[in-house]
Amino acid sequence: MSDTLREQMLASAVAAVNTLCTWAQDQPLANFDAREEHVLNVGRALQATWLGQLTGAAGPRTVACPECGVHSLNAVRRRRQPRTMNSRVARSASRACGSRAAGVGTAGCRSNRCWG
């Protein structure tokens, strides 16, 4: 885990604890149910924040086009005819430029960004 992510998560946890302490000081006569409700709400907000931070740090889950660098949410999958061996080879093509992924095939980038 990177130090930046650790610091972000720690800062959001400190903010949640500060929120709980401030609320406890402002509501000294609150009953157990009200306290429980507030703790659960702050905990849910902290969980959502942490999930967002972790998701942002993980990066994209799809492979980028080697030519134009565009990540596609739904990469095009094309199957090749099986060779003499019993193998199933699938190639991805970038939706942005149509280029083949990761060294399979030699199609050039057809994106407007790559003609520069």
Backbone atoms as SQL, in Angstrom:
CREATE TABLE atoms (id INTEGER PRIMARY KEY, chain TEXT, resi INTEGER, resn TEXT, atom TEXT, x REAL, y REAL, z REAL);
INSERT INTO atoms VALUES
  (1, 'A', 1, 'MET', 'N', 0.849, -1.170, 0.000),
  (2, 'A', 1, 'MET', 'CA', 0.000, 0.000, 0.000),
  (3, 'A', 1, 'MET', 'C', 0.894, 1.232, 0.000),
  (4, 'A', 2, 'SER', 'N', 0.558, 2.204, -0.819),
  (5, 'A', 2, 'SER', 'CA', 1.388, 3.394, -0.917),
  (6, 'A', 2, 'SER', 'C', 1.210, 4.276, 0.315),
  (7, 'A', 3, 'ASP', 'N', 2.218, 5.076, 0.584),
  (8, 'A', 3, 'ASP', 'CA', 2.155, 5.976, 1.735),
  (9, 'A', 3, 'ASP', 'C', 1.065, 7.022, 1.551),
  (10, 'A', 4, 'THR', 'N', 0.854, 7.471, 0.318),
  (11, 'A', 4, 'THR', 'CA', -0.178, 8.472, 0.055),
  (12, 'A', 4, 'THR', 'C', -1.557, 7.922, 0.388),
  (13, 'A', 5, 'LEU', 'N', -1.834, 6.701, -0.047),
  (14, 'A', 5, 'LEU', 'CA', -3.123, 6.088, 0.251),
  (15, 'A', 5, 'LEU', 'C', -3.293, 5.899, 1.750),
  (16, 'A', 6, 'ARG', 'N', -2.250, 5.459, 2.412),
  (17, 'A', 6, 'ARG', 'CA', -2.302, 5.270, 3.870),
  (18, 'A', 6, 'ARG', 'C', -2.620, 6.588, 4.571),
  (19, 'A', 7, 'GLU', 'N', -1.984, 7.670, 4.129),
  (20, 'A', 7, 'GLU', 'CA', -2.225, 8.983, 4.728),
  (21, 'A', 7, 'GLU', 'C', -3.650, 9.459, 4.478),
  (22, 'A', 8, 'GLN', 'N', -4.171, 9.217, 3.269),
  (23, 'A', 8, 'GLN', 'CA', -5.551, 9.612, 2.954),
  (24, 'A', 8, 'GLN', 'C', -6.544, 8.852, 3.822),
  (25, 'A', 9, 'MET', 'N', -6.322, 7.548, 3.964),
  (26, 'A', 9, 'MET', 'CA', -7.237, 6.731, 4.767),
  (27, 'A', 9, 'MET', 'C', -7.155, 7.129, 6.237),
  (28, 'A', 10, 'LEU', 'N', -5.960, 7.399, 6.730),
  (29, 'A', 10, 'LEU', 'CA', -5.795, 7.809, 8.116),
  (30, 'A', 10, 'LEU', 'C', -6.463, 9.156, 8.366),
  (31, 'A', 11, 'ALA', 'N', -6.320, 10.087, 7.417),
  (32, 'A', 11, 'ALA', 'CA', -6.952, 11.404, 7.551),
  (33, 'A', 11, 'ALA', 'C', -8.472, 11.287, 7.585),
  (34, 'A', 12, 'SER', 'N', -9.035, 10.417, 6.755),
  (35, 'A', 12, 'SER', 'CA', -10.491, 10.262, 6.764),
  (36, 'A', 12, 'SER', 'C', -10.961, 9.579, 8.048),
  (37, 'A', 13, 'ALA', 'N', -10.160, 8.673, 8.592),
  (38, 'A', 13, 'ALA', 'CA', -10.515, 8.033, 9.871),
  (39, 'A', 13, 'ALA', 'C', -10.449, 9.044, 11.010),
  (40, 'A', 14, 'VAL', 'N', -9.445, 9.905, 11.010),
  (41, 'A', 14, 'VAL', 'CA', -9.333, 10.944, 12.039),
  (42, 'A', 14, 'VAL', 'C', -10.520, 11.896, 11.949),
  (43, 'A', 15, 'ALA', 'N', -10.918, 12.247, 10.726),
  (44, 'A', 15, 'ALA', 'CA', -12.076, 13.126, 10.543),
  (45, 'A', 15, 'ALA', 'C', -13.342, 12.465, 11.092),
  (46, 'A', 16, 'ALA', 'N', -13.490, 11.160, 10.890),
  (47, 'A', 16, 'ALA', 'CA', -14.667, 10.446, 11.402),
  (48, 'A', 16, 'ALA', 'C', -14.668, 10.437, 12.926),
  (49, 'A', 17, 'VAL', 'N', -13.513, 10.196, 13.533),
  (50, 'A', 17, 'VAL', 'CA', -13.419, 10.195, 14.998),
  (51, 'A', 17, 'VAL', 'C', -13.710, 11.590, 15.536),
  (52, 'A', 18, 'ASN', 'N', -13.195, 12.621, 14.889),
  (53, 'A', 18, 'ASN', 'CA', -13.476, 13.991, 15.327),
  (54, 'A', 18, 'ASN', 'C', -14.965, 14.311, 15.240),
  (55, 'A', 19, 'THR', 'N', -15.612, 13.830, 14.192),
  (56, 'A', 19, 'THR', 'CA', -17.053, 14.031, 14.039),
  (57, 'A', 19, 'THR', 'C', -17.816, 13.364, 15.182),
  (58, 'A', 20, 'LEU', 'N', -17.419, 12.146, 15.514),
  (59, 'A', 20, 'LEU', 'CA', -18.078, 11.435, 16.618),
  (60, 'A', 20, 'LEU', 'C', -17.863, 12.136, 17.954),
  (61, 'A', 21, 'CYS', 'N', -16.658, 12.595, 18.197),
  (62, 'A', 21, 'CYS', 'CA', -16.371, 13.285, 19.465),
  (63, 'A', 21, 'CYS', 'C', -17.134, 14.599, 19.578),
  (64, 'A', 22, 'THR', 'N', -17.187, 15.351, 18.491),
  (65, 'A', 22, 'THR', 'CA', -17.927, 16.612, 18.497),
  (66, 'A', 22, 'THR', 'C', -19.407, 16.366, 18.761),
  (67, 'A', 23, 'TRP', 'N', -19.958, 15.349, 18.100),
  (68, 'A', 23, 'TRP', 'CA', -21.371, 15.026, 18.297),
  (69, 'A', 23, 'TRP', 'C', -21.631, 14.599, 19.746),
  (70, 'A', 24, 'ALA', 'N', -20.735, 13.806, 20.315),
  (71, 'A', 24, 'ALA', 'CA', -20.906, 13.345, 21.699),
  (72, 'A', 24, 'ALA', 'C', -20.881, 14.519, 22.672),
  (73, 'A', 25, 'GLN', 'N', -20.031, 15.525, 22.397),
  (74, 'A', 25, 'GLN', 'CA', -19.991, 16.702, 23.259),
  (75, 'A', 25, 'GLN', 'C', -21.228, 17.566, 23.092),
  (76, 'A', 26, 'ASP', 'N', -21.744, 17.639, 21.859),
  (77, 'A', 26, 'ASP', 'CA', -22.932, 18.458, 21.598),
  (78, 'A', 26, 'ASP', 'C', -24.212, 17.789, 22.087),
  (79, 'A', 27, 'GLN', 'N', -24.213, 16.477, 22.199),
  (80, 'A', 27, 'GLN', 'CA', -25.415, 15.718, 22.590),
  (81, 'A', 27, 'GLN', 'C', -25.124, 14.873, 23.840),
  (82, 'A', 28, 'PRO', 'N', -24.837, 15.483, 24.975),
  (83, 'A', 28, 'PRO', 'CA', -24.466, 14.697, 26.151),
  (84, 'A', 28, 'PRO', 'C', -25.624, 13.865, 26.714),
  (85, 'A', 29, 'LEU', 'N', -26.844, 14.233, 26.410),
  (86, 'A', 29, 'LEU', 'CA', -27.997, 13.523, 26.967),
  (87, 'A', 29, 'LEU', 'C', -28.631, 12.550, 25.968),
  (88, 'A', 30, 'ALA', 'N', -27.956, 12.292, 24.861),
  (89, 'A', 30, 'ALA', 'CA', -28.506, 11.390, 23.843),
  (90, 'A', 30, 'ALA', 'C', -28.595, 9.972, 24.398),
  (91, 'A', 31, 'ASN', 'N', -29.668, 9.276, 24.036),
  (92, 'A', 31, 'ASN', 'CA', -29.826, 7.897, 24.501),
  (93, 'A', 31, 'ASN', 'C', -28.978, 6.952, 23.644),
  (94, 'A', 32, 'PHE', 'N', -28.960, 5.699, 24.040),
  (95, 'A', 32, 'PHE', 'CA', -28.114, 4.716, 23.369),
  (96, 'A', 32, 'PHE', 'C', -28.495, 4.556, 21.897),
  (97, 'A', 33, 'ASP', 'N', -29.778, 4.541, 21.594),
  (98, 'A', 33, 'ASP', 'CA', -30.214, 4.363, 20.202),
  (99, 'A', 33, 'ASP', 'C', -29.726, 5.495, 19.303),
  (100, 'A', 34, 'ALA', 'N', -29.783, 6.725, 19.801),
  (101, 'A', 34, 'ALA', 'CA', -29.318, 7.876, 19.015),
  (102, 'A', 34, 'ALA', 'C', -27.810, 7.796, 18.800),
  (103, 'A', 35, 'ARG', 'N', -27.082, 7.409, 19.837),
  (104, 'A', 35, 'ARG', 'CA', -25.632, 7.270, 19.700),
  (105, 'A', 35, 'ARG', 'C', -25.283, 6.175, 18.696),
  (106, 'A', 36, 'GLU', 'N', -25.990, 5.042, 18.824),
  (107, 'A', 36, 'GLU', 'CA', -25.736, 3.936, 17.901),
  (108, 'A', 36, 'GLU', 'C', -26.012, 4.351, 16.458),
  (109, 'A', 37, 'GLU', 'N', -27.114, 5.045, 16.243),
  (110, 'A', 37, 'GLU', 'CA', -27.477, 5.499, 14.898),
  (111, 'A', 37, 'GLU', 'C', -26.399, 6.420, 14.320),
  (112, 'A', 38, 'HIS', 'N', -25.908, 7.347, 15.143),
  (113, 'A', 38, 'HIS', 'CA', -24.890, 8.285, 14.669),
  (114, 'A', 38, 'HIS', 'C', -23.577, 7.559, 14.354),
  (115, 'A', 39, 'VAL', 'N', -23.170, 6.638, 15.209),
  (116, 'A', 39, 'VAL', 'CA', -21.937, 5.875, 14.970),
  (117, 'A', 39, 'VAL', 'C', -22.058, 5.066, 13.678),
  (118, 'A', 40, 'LEU', 'N', -23.217, 4.443, 13.459),
  (119, 'A', 40, 'LEU', 'CA', -23.406, 3.658, 12.237),
  (120, 'A', 40, 'LEU', 'C', -23.369, 4.539, 10.993),
  (121, 'A', 41, 'ASN', 'N', -23.974, 5.728, 11.071),
  (122, 'A', 41, 'ASN', 'CA', -23.960, 6.639, 9.921),
  (123, 'A', 41, 'ASN', 'C', -22.540, 7.105, 9.593),
  (124, 'A', 42, 'VAL', 'N', -21.790, 7.460, 10.624),
  (125, 'A', 42, 'VAL', 'CA', -20.412, 7.899, 10.397),
  (126, 'A', 42, 'VAL', 'C', -19.572, 6.727, 9.869),
  (127, 'A', 43, 'GLY', 'N', -19.819, 5.540, 10.388),
  (128, 'A', 43, 'GLY', 'CA', -19.095, 4.356, 9.925),
  (129, 'A', 43, 'GLY', 'C', -19.385, 4.040, 8.471),
  (130, 'A', 44, 'ARG', 'N', -20.644, 4.187, 8.065),
  (131, 'A', 44, 'ARG', 'CA', -20.995, 3.944, 6.655),
  (132, 'A', 44, 'ARG', 'C', -20.328, 4.973, 5.746),
  (133, 'A', 45, 'ALA', 'N', -20.310, 6.215, 6.191),
  (134, 'A', 45, 'ALA', 'CA', -19.660, 7.264, 5.398),
  (135, 'A', 45, 'ALA', 'C', -18.156, 6.993, 5.283),
  (136, 'A', 46, 'LEU', 'N', -17.543, 6.554, 6.387),
  (137, 'A', 46, 'LEU', 'CA', -16.119, 6.233, 6.359),
  (138, 'A', 46, 'LEU', 'C', -15.853, 5.046, 5.432),
  (139, 'A', 47, 'GLN', 'N', -16.719, 4.048, 5.484),
  (140, 'A', 47, 'GLN', 'CA', -16.564, 2.888, 4.608),
  (141, 'A', 47, 'GLN', 'C', -16.645, 3.308, 3.139),
  (142, 'A', 48, 'ALA', 'N', -17.600, 4.156, 2.807),
  (143, 'A', 48, 'ALA', 'CA', -17.732, 4.622, 1.424),
  (144, 'A', 48, 'ALA', 'C', -16.497, 5.412, 0.988),
  (145, 'A', 49, 'THR', 'N', -15.979, 6.230, 1.884),
  (146, 'A', 49, 'THR', 'CA', -14.775, 7.002, 1.574),
  (147, 'A', 49, 'THR', 'C', -13.588, 6.084, 1.334),
  (148, 'A', 50, 'TRP', 'N', -13.405, 5.117, 2.215),
  (149, 'A', 50, 'TRP', 'CA', -12.279, 4.191, 2.063),
  (150, 'A', 50, 'TRP', 'C', -12.396, 3.361, 0.790),
  (151, 'A', 51, 'LEU', 'N', -13.606, 2.892, 0.477),
  (152, 'A', 51, 'LEU', 'CA', -13.779, 2.120, -0.756),
  (153, 'A', 51, 'LEU', 'C', -13.437, 2.962, -1.976),
  (154, 'A', 52, 'GLY', 'N', -13.842, 4.225, -1.951),
  (155, 'A', 52, 'GLY', 'CA', -13.505, 5.120, -3.052),
  (156, 'A', 52, 'GLY', 'C', -12.010, 5.337, -3.168),
  (157, 'A', 53, 'GLN', 'N', -11.342, 5.508, -2.027),
  (158, 'A', 53, 'GLN', 'CA', -9.894, 5.703, -2.049),
  (159, 'A', 53, 'GLN', 'C', -9.172, 4.454, -2.542),
  (160, 'A', 54, 'LEU', 'N', -9.612, 3.286, -2.093),
  (161, 'A', 54, 'LEU', 'CA', -8.983, 2.038, -2.532),
  (162, 'A', 54, 'LEU', 'C', -9.215, 1.779, -4.011),
  (163, 'A', 55, 'THR', 'N', -10.418, 2.073, -4.473),
  (164, 'A', 55, 'THR', 'CA', -10.738, 1.883, -5.884),
  (165, 'A', 55, 'THR', 'C', -9.911, 2.821, -6.752),
  (166, 'A', 56, 'GLY', 'N', -9.766, 4.051, -6.305),
  (167, 'A', 56, 'GLY', 'CA', -8.971, 5.010, -7.064),
  (168, 'A', 56, 'GLY', 'C', -7.504, 4.629, -7.124),
  (169, 'A', 57, 'ALA', 'N', -6.997, 4.021, -6.057),
  (170, 'A', 57, 'ALA', 'CA', -5.583, 3.629, -6.021),
  (171, 'A', 57, 'ALA', 'C', -5.316, 2.373, -6.842),
  (172, 'A', 58, 'ALA', 'N', -6.354, 1.546, -7.043),
  (173, 'A', 58, 'ALA', 'CA', -6.167, 0.285, -7.756),
  (174, 'A', 58, 'ALA', 'C', -5.928, 0.488, -9.241),
  (175, 'A', 59, 'GLY', 'N', -6.454, 1.562, -9.808),
  (176, 'A', 59, 'GLY', 'CA', -6.281, 1.804, -11.234),
  (177, 'A', 59, 'GLY', 'C', -7.296, 1.022, -12.054),
  (178, 'A', 60, 'PRO', 'N', -7.259, 1.204, -13.360),
  (179, 'A', 60, 'PRO', 'CA', -8.229, 0.538, -14.232),
  (180, 'A', 60, 'PRO', 'C', -8.029, -0.972, -14.262),
  (181, 'A', 61, 'ARG', 'N', -9.126, -1.699, -14.434),
  (182, 'A', 61, 'ARG', 'CA', -9.086, -3.159, -14.462),
  (183, 'A', 61, 'ARG', 'C', -8.955, -3.713, -15.864),
  (184, 'A', 62, 'THR', 'N', -9.009, -2.850, -16.867),
  (185, 'A', 62, 'THR', 'CA', -8.894, -3.327, -18.242),
  (186, 'A', 62, 'THR', 'C', -7.530, -2.947, -18.800),
  (187, 'A', 63, 'VAL', 'N', -7.100, -3.666, -19.800),
  (188, 'A', 63, 'VAL', 'CA', -5.809, -3.419, -20.427),
  (189, 'A', 63, 'VAL', 'C', -5.926, -2.210, -21.348),
  (190, 'A', 64, 'ALA', 'N', -4.924, -1.363, -21.326),
  (191, 'A', 64, 'ALA', 'CA', -4.921, -0.201, -22.219),
  (192, 'A', 64, 'ALA', 'C', -4.417, -0.619, -23.593),
  (193, 'A', 65, 'CYS', 'N', -4.878, 0.081, -24.613),
  (194, 'A', 65, 'CYS', 'CA', -4.398, -0.142, -25.968),
  (195, 'A', 65, 'CYS', 'C', -2.908, 0.204, -25.999),
  (196, 'A', 66, 'PRO', 'N', -2.058, -0.671, -26.531),
  (197, 'A', 66, 'PRO', 'CA', -0.622, -0.374, -26.551),
  (198, 'A', 66, 'PRO', 'C', -0.265, 0.786, -27.472),
  (199, 'A', 67, 'GLU', 'N', -1.131, 1.113, -28.409),
  (200, 'A', 67, 'GLU', 'CA', -0.843, 2.185, -29.359),
  (201, 'A', 67, 'GLU', 'C', -1.313, 3.548, -28.864),
  (202, 'A', 68, 'CYS', 'N', -2.570, 3.631, -28.399),
  (203, 'A', 68, 'CYS', 'CA', -3.122, 4.938, -28.029),
  (204, 'A', 68, 'CYS', 'C', -3.298, 5.109, -26.528),
  (205, 'A', 69, 'GLY', 'N', -3.204, 4.017, -25.731),
  (206, 'A', 69, 'GLY', 'CA', -3.291, 4.113, -24.279),
  (207, 'A', 69, 'GLY', 'C', -4.696, 4.237, -23.725),
  (208, 'A', 70, 'VAL', 'N', -5.735, 4.093, -24.547),
  (209, 'A', 70, 'VAL', 'CA', -7.116, 4.225, -24.101),
  (210, 'A', 70, 'VAL', 'C', -7.552, 2.946, -23.393),
  (211, 'A', 71, 'HIS', 'N', -8.189, 3.114, -22.220),
  (212, 'A', 71, 'HIS', 'CA', -8.768, 1.987, -21.502),
  (213, 'A', 71, 'HIS', 'C', -10.227, 1.872, -21.910),
  (214, 'A', 72, 'SER', 'N', -10.661, 0.684, -22.241),
  (215, 'A', 72, 'SER', 'CA', -12.040, 0.459, -22.650),
  (216, 'A', 72, 'SER', 'C', -12.767, -0.296, -21.554),
  (217, 'A', 73, 'LEU', 'N', -14.002, 0.115, -21.277),
  (218, 'A', 73, 'LEU', 'CA', -14.795, -0.616, -20.299),
  (219, 'A', 73, 'LEU', 'C', -15.219, -1.971, -20.831),
  (220, 'A', 74, 'ASN', 'N', -15.464, -2.049, -22.129),
  (221, 'A', 74, 'ASN', 'CA', -15.865, -3.299, -22.773),
  (222, 'A', 74, 'ASN', 'C', -14.952, -3.549, -23.966),
  (223, 'A', 75, 'ALA', 'N', -13.820, -4.143, -23.705),
  (224, 'A', 75, 'ALA', 'CA', -12.875, -4.407, -24.790),
  (225, 'A', 75, 'ALA', 'C', -13.481, -5.407, -25.769),
  (226, 'A', 76, 'VAL', 'N', -13.188, -5.203, -27.033),
  (227, 'A', 76, 'VAL', 'CA', -13.686, -6.115, -28.059),
  (228, 'A', 76, 'VAL', 'C', -12.850, -7.389, -28.009),
  (229, 'A', 77, 'ARG', 'N', -13.496, -8.515, -27.891),
  (230, 'A', 77, 'ARG', 'CA', -12.793, -9.799, -27.853),
  (231, 'A', 77, 'ARG', 'C', -12.991, -10.488, -29.191),
  (232, 'A', 78, 'ARG', 'N', -11.909, -10.870, -29.827),
  (233, 'A', 78, 'ARG', 'CA', -11.985, -11.582, -31.097),
  (234, 'A', 78, 'ARG', 'C', -11.252, -12.893, -30.957),
  (235, 'A', 79, 'ARG', 'N', -11.859, -13.940, -31.429),
  (236, 'A', 79, 'ARG', 'CA', -11.239, -15.265, -31.345),
  (237, 'A', 79, 'ARG', 'C', -10.522, -15.582, -32.649),
  (238, 'A', 80, 'ARG', 'N', -9.369, -16.185, -32.512),
  (239, 'A', 80, 'ARG', 'CA', -8.610, -16.639, -33.669),
  (240, 'A', 80, 'ARG', 'C', -8.962, -18.086, -33.946),
  (241, 'A', 81, 'GLN', 'N', -8.717, -18.493, -35.154),
  (242, 'A', 81, 'GLN', 'CA', -8.904, -19.896, -35.488),
  (243, 'A', 81, 'GLN', 'C', -7.847, -20.705, -34.740),
  (244, 'A', 82, 'PRO', 'N', -8.229, -21.836, -34.171),
  (245, 'A', 82, 'PRO', 'CA', -7.240, -22.649, -33.444),
  (246, 'A', 82, 'PRO', 'C', -6.124, -23.092, -34.374),
  (247, 'A', 83, 'ARG', 'N', -4.925, -23.107, -33.836),
  (248, 'A', 83, 'ARG', 'CA', -3.779, -23.575, -34.604),
  (249, 'A', 83, 'ARG', 'C', -3.738, -25.091, -34.544),
  (250, 'A', 84, 'THR', 'N', -2.653, -25.656, -34.990),
  (251, 'A', 84, 'THR', 'CA', -2.573, -27.114, -35.008),
  (252, 'A', 84, 'THR', 'C', -2.630, -27.701, -33.601),
  (253, 'A', 85, 'MET', 'N', -2.137, -26.952, -32.622),
  (254, 'A', 85, 'MET', 'CA', -2.239, -27.433, -31.240),
  (255, 'A', 85, 'MET', 'C', -3.622, -27.076, -30.708),
  (256, 'A', 86, 'ASN', 'N', -4.028, -27.720, -29.660),
  (257, 'A', 86, 'ASN', 'CA', -5.332, -27.463, -29.065),
  (258, 'A', 86, 'ASN', 'C', -5.225, -26.239, -28.154),
  (259, 'A', 87, 'SER', 'N', -5.288, -25.054, -28.747),
  (260, 'A', 87, 'SER', 'CA', -5.169, -23.834, -27.946),
  (261, 'A', 87, 'SER', 'C', -6.305, -22.890, -28.314),
  (262, 'A', 88, 'ARG', 'N', -6.759, -22.151, -27.330),
  (263, 'A', 88, 'ARG', 'CA', -7.787, -21.137, -27.550),
  (264, 'A', 88, 'ARG', 'C', -7.149, -19.787, -27.288),
  (265, 'A', 89, 'VAL', 'N', -6.893, -19.043, -28.335),
  (266, 'A', 89, 'VAL', 'CA', -6.228, -17.756, -28.213),
  (267, 'A', 89, 'VAL', 'C', -7.256, -16.674, -28.502),
  (268, 'A', 90, 'ALA', 'N', -7.378, -15.736, -27.592),
  (269, 'A', 90, 'ALA', 'CA', -8.288, -14.612, -27.794),
  (270, 'A', 90, 'ALA', 'C', -7.461, -13.336, -27.854),
  (271, 'A', 91, 'ARG', 'N', -7.813, -12.454, -28.781),
  (272, 'A', 91, 'ARG', 'CA', -7.129, -11.174, -28.883),
  (273, 'A', 91, 'ARG', 'C', -8.113, -10.075, -28.547),
  (274, 'A', 92, 'SER', 'N', -7.604, -9.024, -27.960),
  (275, 'A', 92, 'SER', 'CA', -8.418, -7.851, -27.676),
  (276, 'A', 92, 'SER', 'C', -8.106, -6.787, -28.702),
  (277, 'A', 93, 'ALA', 'N', -9.101, -6.001, -29.025),
  (278, 'A', 93, 'ALA', 'CA', -8.885, -4.861, -29.899),
  (279, 'A', 93, 'ALA', 'C', -9.412, -3.624, -29.194),
  (280, 'A', 94, 'SER', 'N', -8.691, -2.526, -29.301),
  (281, 'A', 94, 'SER', 'CA', -9.100, -1.279, -28.683),
  (282, 'A', 94, 'SER', 'C', -10.322, -0.740, -29.417),
  (283, 'A', 95, 'ARG', 'N', -11.352, -0.359, -28.662),
  (284, 'A', 95, 'ARG', 'CA', -12.518, 0.258, -29.292),
  (285, 'A', 95, 'ARG', 'C', -12.178, 1.642, -29.821),
  (286, 'A', 96, 'ALA', 'N', -11.186, 2.294, -29.231),
  (287, 'A', 96, 'ALA', 'CA', -10.839, 3.648, -29.649),
  (288, 'A', 96, 'ALA', 'C', -10.147, 3.664, -30.999),
  (289, 'A', 97, 'CYS', 'N', -9.234, 2.711, -31.227),
  (290, 'A', 97, 'CYS', 'CA', -8.466, 2.787, -32.469),
  (291, 'A', 97, 'CYS', 'C', -8.452, 1.480, -33.249),
  (292, 'A', 98, 'GLY', 'N', -8.931, 0.367, -32.673),
  (293, 'A', 98, 'GLY', 'CA', -8.960, -0.896, -33.377),
  (294, 'A', 98, 'GLY', 'C', -7.656, -1.661, -33.345),
  (295, 'A', 99, 'SER', 'N', -6.661, -1.135, -32.658),
  (296, 'A', 99, 'SER', 'CA', -5.350, -1.781, -32.584),
  (297, 'A', 99, 'SER', 'C', -5.435, -3.058, -31.767),
  (298, 'A', 100, 'ARG', 'N', -4.613, -4.044, -32.090),
  (299, 'A', 100, 'ARG', 'CA', -4.551, -5.292, -31.334),
  (300, 'A', 100, 'ARG', 'C', -3.797, -5.065, -30.035),
  (301, 'A', 101, 'ALA', 'N', -4.109, -5.827, -28.997),
  (302, 'A', 101, 'ALA', 'CA', -3.516, -5.625, -27.675),
  (303, 'A', 101, 'ALA', 'C', -2.219, -6.387, -27.501),
  (304, 'A', 102, 'ALA', 'N', -1.308, -5.803, -26.767),
  (305, 'A', 102, 'ALA', 'CA', -0.104, -6.415, -26.192),
  (306, 'A', 102, 'ALA', 'C', 0.698, -7.259, -27.163),
  (307, 'A', 103, 'GLY', 'N', 1.045, -6.694, -28.284),
  (308, 'A', 103, 'GLY', 'CA', 1.972, -7.360, -29.185),
  (309, 'A', 103, 'GLY', 'C', 1.377, -8.465, -30.026),
  (310, 'A', 104, 'VAL', 'N', 0.072, -8.702, -29.957),
  (311, 'A', 104, 'VAL', 'CA', -0.548, -9.730, -30.792),
  (312, 'A', 104, 'VAL', 'C', -1.011, -9.029, -32.052),
  (313, 'A', 105, 'GLY', 'N', -0.441, -9.367, -33.174),
  (314, 'A', 105, 'GLY', 'CA', -0.759, -8.679, -34.417),
  (315, 'A', 105, 'GLY', 'C', 0.053, -7.398, -34.510),
  (316, 'A', 106, 'THR', 'N', 0.064, -6.782, -35.654),
  (317, 'A', 106, 'THR', 'CA', 0.877, -5.576, -35.837),
  (318, 'A', 106, 'THR', 'C', 0.048, -4.442, -36.393),
  (319, 'A', 107, 'ALA', 'N', -1.242, -4.428, -36.116),
  (320, 'A', 107, 'ALA', 'CA', -2.081, -3.356, -36.638),
  (321, 'A', 107, 'ALA', 'C', -1.669, -2.034, -36.009),
  (322, 'A', 108, 'GLY', 'N', -1.527, -1.007, -36.817),
  (323, 'A', 108, 'GLY', 'CA', -1.154, 0.310, -36.307),
  (324, 'A', 108, 'GLY', 'C', -2.339, 0.980, -35.650),
  (325, 'A', 109, 'CYS', 'N', -2.071, 2.005, -34.891),
  (326, 'A', 109, 'CYS', 'CA', -3.126, 2.728, -34.199),
  (327, 'A', 109, 'CYS', 'C', -3.912, 3.550, -35.210),
  (328, 'A', 110, 'ARG', 'N', -5.239, 3.451, -35.176),
  (329, 'A', 110, 'ARG', 'CA', -6.086, 4.162, -36.117),
  (330, 'A', 110, 'ARG', 'C', -6.816, 5.324, -35.467),
  (331, 'A', 111, 'SER', 'N', -6.407, 5.697, -34.260),
  (332, 'A', 111, 'SER', 'CA', -7.058, 6.771, -33.536),
  (333, 'A', 111, 'SER', 'C', -6.590, 8.126, -34.085),
  (334, 'A', 112, 'ASN', 'N', -7.461, 9.123, -34.040),
  (335, 'A', 112, 'ASN', 'CA', -7.089, 10.460, -34.478),
  (336, 'A', 112, 'ASN', 'C', -5.966, 11.013, -33.612),
  (337, 'A', 113, 'ARG', 'N', -5.896, 10.587, -32.340),
  (338, 'A', 113, 'ARG', 'CA', -4.858, 11.085, -31.458),
  (339, 'A', 113, 'ARG', 'C', -3.475, 10.602, -31.868),
  (340, 'A', 114, 'CYS', 'N', -3.411, 9.496, -32.588),
  (341, 'A', 114, 'CYS', 'CA', -2.111, 8.913, -32.909),
  (342, 'A', 114, 'CYS', 'C', -1.587, 9.330, -34.271),
  (343, 'A', 115, 'TRP', 'N', -2.348, 10.113, -35.022),
  (344, 'A', 115, 'TRP', 'CA', -1.890, 10.522, -36.364),
  (345, 'A', 115, 'TRP', 'C', -0.980, 11.728, -36.290),
  (346, 'A', 116, 'GLY', 'N', -0.918, 12.390, -35.099),
  (347, 'A', 116, 'GLY', 'CA', -0.158, 13.620, -34.908),
  (348, 'A', 116, 'GLY', 'C', 1.236, 13.471, -35.243);
